[in-house]
Amino acid sequence: MLFRRDDLSAIAAGEITLAFRRWRRPTVKAGRTLQTPVGLLAIESVERVDPRRITAADARRAGFDDPDAARAALRGEGETYRIAFRLAGPDPRIALRADAALSGADRAEIAARLARLDRASRDGPWTAATLRAIAAAPGVRAADLAAGLGRERLPFKADVRKLKALGLTESLERGYRLSPRGRAFLDG
């Protein structure tokens, strides 16, 4: 579930606690969490709703002036869902990527996880080359990094998200950089 940049700021401030989405099937489930750039969201409920029954109070909780604005923002096909959530805490990847004090066990675990990613790839090993490319060119657009590695942009970006989940990279406004953890691993 994606949010607009302005909505993320309002979610962080506790001003938005509800979202409306049109889906063929829900992409989030009540009781689970969702990682966002502003922190971890706890999904409290996911309910199918008739868009004509969106209330003024619900529209305001979703960041809209009125129900008509909330309905006008609905995109895609399928049923309309009302998703209630709360900010449950910081993104755990932030603390992970800041942890550059890697023990031998930490290094071994990271290496094992990268090896699994390489083995699972249809394109062969990619993790080391991707980490080196990001280290050599922080802030370079994903399309340019991908081209330099002979890869397509979208699969490349999906792979970088896997590195981000391990705390090794950070997304920038444009491109990426190694996190302190990623730099410590690569330099170690």
Backbone hydrogen bonds, N-H to C=O, Kabsch-Sander energy under -0.5 kcal/mol:
donor,donor_aa,acceptor,acceptor_aa,energy
8,L,4,R,-2.0
9,S,5,R,-1.5
10,A,6,D,-1.6
11,I,7,D,-2.5
12,A,8,L,-2.5
13,A,9,S,-1.6
14,G,11,I,-1.3
15,E,10,A,-2.6
16,I,10,A,-1.1
17,T,15,E,-0.5
17,T,61,R,-1.9
18,L,61,R,-1.2
19,A,83,I,-2.1
21,R,81,Y,-2.1
23,W,21,R,-0.6
23,W,79,E,-2.4
31,G,43,I,-3.2
32,R,29,K,-1.7
34,L,41,L,-2.1
36,T,39,G,-1.6
39,G,36,T,-1.3
40,L,89,G,-3.1
41,L,34,L,-3.0
42,A,86,R,-3.0
43,I,32,R,-2.8
43,I,41,L,-0.6
44,E,42,A,-0.7
44,E,84,A,-2.4
45,S,84,A,-1.5
47,E,82,R,-2.4
49,V,80,T,-2.9
53,R,50,D,-2.7
54,I,51,P,-1.3
59,A,55,T,-2.4
60,R,56,A,-2.2
61,R,57,A,-2.3
62,A,58,D,-1.3
63,G,60,R,-1.7
64,F,59,A,-2.9
70,A,66,D,-1.7
71,R,67,P,-2.7
72,A,68,D,-2.4
73,A,69,A,-1.2
74,L,71,R,-1.2
79,E,23,W,-1.9
80,T,49,V,-0.6
81,Y,21,R,-3.5
82,R,47,E,-3.2
83,I,19,A,-3.2
83,I,81,Y,-0.5
84,A,45,S,-2.0
84,A,82,R,-0.6
85,F,17,T,-2.2
86,R,42,A,-1.5
88,A,40,L,-3.4
88,A,86,R,-0.6
89,G,40,L,-0.8
94,I,91,D,-1.7
95,A,91,D,-0.8
96,L,92,P,-1.9
97,R,93,R,-2.8
98,A,94,I,-1.3
99,D,95,A,-0.8
99,D,96,L,-1.0
100,A,98,A,-1.3
102,L,100,A,-1.7
107,R,103,S,-2.5
108,A,104,G,-2.3
109,E,105,A,-2.4
110,I,106,D,-2.7
111,A,107,R,-2.8
112,A,108,A,-2.4
113,R,109,E,-2.3
114,L,110,I,-2.6
115,A,111,A,-2.4
116,R,112,A,-2.0
117,L,113,R,-2.1
118,D,114,L,-2.5
119,R,115,A,-2.6
120,A,116,R,-2.1
121,S,117,L,-0.8
121,S,118,D,-0.7
124,G,121,S,-0.9
130,T,126,W,-2.2
131,L,127,T,-2.6
132,R,128,A,-2.5
133,A,129,A,-2.3
134,I,130,T,-2.4
135,A,131,L,-2.4
136,A,132,R,-2.2
137,A,133,A,-1.3
139,G,176,Y,-2.7
140,V,137,A,-1.6
145,L,141,R,-2.4
146,A,142,A,-3.0
147,A,143,A,-2.3
148,G,144,D,-2.1
149,L,145,L,-1.1
149,L,146,A,-0.8
150,G,147,A,-1.4
151,R,146,A,-3.0
156,F,152,E,-1.8
157,K,153,R,-2.7
158,A,154,L,-2.2
159,D,155,P,-2.0
160,V,156,F,-2.4
161,R,157,K,-1.9
162,K,158,A,-1.1
163,L,159,D,-1.5
164,K,160,V,-2.4
165,A,161,R,-2.1
166,L,162,K,-0.8
167,G,164,K,-1.8
168,L,163,L,-2.3
170,E,177,R,-2.7
172,L,175,G,-2.8
177,R,170,E,-1.8
179,S,168,L,-2.1
181,R,97,R,-2.3
182,G,167,G,-0.5
183,R,179,S,-3.0
184,A,180,P,-2.5
185,F,181,R,-2.4
186,L,182,G,-2.7
187,D,183,R,-2.7
188,G,184,A,-1.2
